[in-house]
Amino acid sequence: MDKTKLIEQIQENLKDIYHKAIDADTVIQQQQEQGKAKYTELFKDSLFKAKDRQFLPYVEELASDLVLLQESQDDEHFVTQLKVMVAKLEQIHSLLADFKQLTR
């Protein structure tokens, strides 16, 4: 698969994650107002640099990673960035799915 198609797939993935993150952050905000959701960050020991108790900062980090991926000049750097990006996407997808199950 060529780089352009990979980047397009990641962009579509990010759009989906963005919408799910907005919904999840709304639920988190409601829980915090009720005195629940007292954690300080969503991910511990992850590849994410962001440390937040809502999803959007992590989505923003993924968007920044996508820009770096698009700007990769050589294949080796592209593959390295792609591996990190895919791992982060898997982490956030998994957490969003788990969160949705818990809040049903």
Secondary structure, 3 states (H helix, E strand, C coil): CCHHHHHHHHHHHHHHHHHHHHHHHHHHHHHHHCCCCCCCCCCCCCCCCCCCCCCHHHHHHHHHHHHHHHHCCCHHHHHHHHHHHHHHHHHHHHHHHHHHHHCC
